[in-house]
Amino acid sequence: MGVPEQRYSRISEKNKREICLLRGFPCKWGKCSFCDYIEDNGTDEAAMTEMNRQVLKQVTGEYGVLEVINSGSCFELPDETLEDISGLLREKQIKKLYFESHWMYRRRLKEMRERMGVPIVFKIGVETFDNYFRQKVLNKNADFKEPLEVARYFDSPCLMVGIQGQTKEMIAYDIDCLKKYFKLGTINVYNNNTTAIKRDEELVRWFMKEYAWLQEDPTVEVLYEITDFGVG
């Protein structure tokens, strides 16, 4: 996967917010079987910090809400970038922040909330609540057993649908869990990449028909392409 060109956008449909795609250090796990999103990571801290600063300069604060994503967890962003984000929240009077984190950092979320000083909606890439598929097929290294374990720490799970080996029953269970235990969520329709994990076209067609109502659900964002948030 190439390095993204678009790094700033506005989401004006559901949950209005500005969104920035920043660069961080390599994902601490980095072994998910479906993920080839690694070229956007780096080790040149000074270069990443400066580029992130240029992206953050585009934030206006118009919605009072900012989402910051990177190809990993927010804890892998350079420290100076985290300082820049914190300063930006105060400068632009931003009242809510969206961050994403891997399960491995769950005990550090409170630390980040205190550092930023505004309410944070923490997203997590769950992909599926089916334990076998998540751990053995997708290799997520997220060893929770029940959705409530995730809900104790995180606010908004990201699910993935349309993967070969998934079933309609698994997807139905995942969406039931999302609606039952969480106030917000994102569903990513899987697109083929350079990994061995492949898309199930029939399952995608079924999902798009069966769950078309999610388009009208204000609490769930469905992404058919990875660039649907306007960045990437």
C-alpha positions in Angstrom: 0.0 0.0 0.0 1.4 3.4 -0.9 1.8 6.4 1.3 -1.5 8.4 1.5 -1.7 11.8 -0.2 -4.8 13.1 1.5 -4.3 13.7 5.2 -6.9 16.2 6.3 -10.7 16.1 5.7 -14.0 17.0 7.2 -16.8 14.5 8.1 -20.1 16.3 7.6 -22.5 13.5 7.6 -22.7 11.5 10.9 -20.9 12.8 14.0 -19.5 15.9 12.3 -15.8 16.3 12.9 -12.5 17.2 11.3 -10.1 14.3 10.7 -6.3 14.1 10.4 -4.2 11.2 9.2 -0.8 11.5 10.9 2.4 9.4 10.9 3.6 7.4 13.8 6.2 4.9 14.7 5.7 1.3 13.5 2.7 -0.5 15.0 3.9 -2.4 18.1 2.0 -5.5 17.0 2.1 -5.2 13.3 1.2 -8.8 12.6 -2.5 -8.7 11.7 -2.9 -11.0 8.8 -5.1 -8.7 6.8 -3.1 -5.5 7.2 -0.5 -4.1 4.7 -0.9 -0.6 6.0 2.7 -0.2 7.1 4.4 2.1 4.7 2.9 5.1 6.4 4.9 4.4 9.6 8.4 5.7 10.1 11.3 6.0 12.4 12.5 9.5 11.5 10.9 11.3 14.5 11.8 14.8 13.4 10.4 14.4 9.9 7.2 12.8 11.1 6.7 15.5 13.7 7.1 18.3 11.1 4.8 16.6 8.6 2.2 16.0 11.3 2.5 19.7 12.3 1.7 20.8 8.8 -1.4 18.5 8.7 -2.6 19.8 12.1 -2.3 23.4 10.9 -5.3 22.7 8.6 -7.6 22.1 11.6 -10.0 25.0 12.1 -12.0 23.8 15.1 -15.3 24.5 13.2 -17.1 21.5 14.7 -15.4 21.5 18.0 -14.5 17.8 17.4 -11.3 16.3 16.0 -10.4 12.8 15.0 -6.7 11.8 14.7 -5.7 8.5 13.1 -2.5 6.8 12.2 -1.5 3.4 10.9 -1.3 2.0 14.4 -2.3 3.3 17.9 -2.3 6.9 19.1 0.3 5.8 21.6 2.7 5.3 18.7 2.6 9.0 17.6 5.7 11.0 18.3 5.6 12.7 21.7 5.9 16.2 20.2 2.9 15.4 18.0 0.9 14.5 21.0 2.0 17.8 22.6 0.9 19.6 19.4 -2.5 17.9 19.5 -3.0 18.9 23.1 -2.1 22.5 22.3 -4.4 22.5 19.3 -7.3 21.4 21.4 -6.9 24.4 23.6 -6.1 26.8 20.8 -9.1 25.9 18.7 -11.4 25.2 21.7 -12.0 21.6 20.6 -14.2 19.8 23.1 -14.0 16.2 21.9 -11.2 14.0 20.4 -11.4 10.7 18.6 -8.3 8.4 19.0 -7.7 4.8 18.0 -5.8 2.2 20.1 -4.9 -1.4 20.0 -6.2 -3.7 22.8 -2.7 -4.0 24.2 -2.8 -0.3 25.3 -6.2 -0.6 27.1 -4.7 0.1 30.6 -3.1 3.3 29.3 -6.3 5.0 28.0 -6.9 6.8 31.2 -3.4 8.3 31.0 -4.1 9.6 27.5 -7.5 11.0 28.5 -5.8 12.9 31.3 -3.0 14.2 29.0 -5.4 15.6 26.4 -7.8 17.1 28.9 -10.9 16.7 26.8 -13.3 13.7 26.4 -11.8 11.1 24.1 -13.9 8.6 22.1 -11.5 5.7 21.9 -11.9 3.5 18.9 -10.6 -0.1 18.7 -10.1 -2.4 15.7 -12.0 -5.4 17.0 -12.8 -6.6 13.4 -15.0 -9.4 14.9 -16.2 -10.6 18.3 -15.8 -14.2 17.1 -12.8 -15.1 19.1 -11.5 -17.9 16.9 -11.7 -15.8 13.7 -10.2 -12.7 15.3 -7.3 -14.5 16.9 -6.5 -17.4 14.7 -7.5 -16.1 11.2 -6.9 -12.3 11.5 -4.2 -12.6 14.2 -5.3 -9.5 16.1 -3.5 -10.3 19.4 -6.7 -9.1 21.2 -7.5 -11.9 23.7 -10.8 -10.6 25.2 -13.6 -13.2 25.3 -16.7 -11.0 25.6 -17.8 -7.7 24.1 -18.3 -6.3 27.7 -14.6 -6.6 28.2 -14.0 -4.3 25.3 -16.8 -1.9 26.5 -15.1 -1.5 29.8 -12.2 0.4 28.1 -13.3 1.5 24.6 -16.2 3.5 23.3 -16.4 2.6 19.6 -15.4 -0.7 18.0 -14.4 -1.0 14.4 -15.7 -4.2 12.7 -14.8 -5.7 9.4 -17.2 -7.5 7.1 -16.9 -9.4 3.8 -13.9 -11.6 4.5 -13.6 -15.1 3.1 -14.3 -17.5 6.0 -16.7 -15.2 7.7 -20.3 -16.2 7.9 -23.6 -14.3 7.9 -24.2 -15.5 11.4 -20.8 -14.1 12.6 -21.6 -10.7 11.0 -25.1 -10.6 12.6 -23.6 -11.4 16.0 -21.0 -8.7 15.6 -23.5 -6.0 14.7 -25.8 -7.2 17.5 -22.9 -6.7 19.9 -22.1 -3.3 18.5 -25.6 -2.1 18.9 -26.1 -3.7 22.4 -22.9 -2.7 24.1 -21.6 0.5 22.4 -22.9 3.9 21.6 -20.8 4.3 18.5 -19.2 2.0 15.9 -17.6 1.8 12.5 -18.0 -1.1 10.0 -15.4 -1.5 7.3 -16.3 -3.5 4.2 -13.2 -5.4 3.4 -11.2 -4.6 0.3 -8.5 -6.8 -1.2 -4.9 -5.7 -0.6 -1.5 -7.4 -0.9 -2.2 -9.9 2.0 -3.5 -13.5 1.6 -6.9 -12.5 3.3 -9.5 -12.1 0.5 -12.9 -10.5 0.1 -16.0 -12.6 -0.2 -18.1 -10.7 -2.8 -21.3 -12.7 -2.1 -21.1 -11.9 1.6 -20.5 -8.2 0.8 -23.6 -8.1 -1.4 -25.6 -9.8 1.3 -24.4 -7.4 4.0 -25.1 -4.3 1.8 -28.7 -5.5 1.3 -29.4 -6.9 4.7 -27.9 -4.0 6.6 -28.8 -1.1 4.3 -30.6 0.4 7.3 -27.2 1.1 8.9 -26.8 4.0 6.5 -29.6 5.8 8.4 -28.3 4.8 11.8 -26.7 8.0 13.4 -24.4 5.9 15.6 -22.8 3.6 13.0 -20.5 4.7 10.1 -20.2 2.2 7.3 -17.0 2.5 5.1 -17.1 0.8 1.8 -13.6 2.1 0.8 -10.8 2.8 3.2 -10.8 6.4 1.9 -14.5 7.0 2.8 -13.5 9.4 5.6 -11.7 11.6 3.1 -8.2 10.7 4.1 -5.8 8.0 2.9 
